């Protein structure tokens, strides 16, 4: 196959790919007629915020004491490692 034939084959293959992608895109763009129409905007009489908001002052010190490990050995009874 010479250079001119390979270029022609490549161009034909590329053009057919473009046509196939266009056909697939056009076919997948159409939505089904069975899809229900989208609902309109939701209307409400007034805006509500609820009554669960409570304003408090942050504590100055933590209410839970810091964790301390339960050590069962004395520092002198442990053997070096």
Secondary structure as GFF3:
##gff-version 3
##sequence-region A 1 81
A	DSSP	alpha_helix	3	29	.	.	.	ID=ss1
###
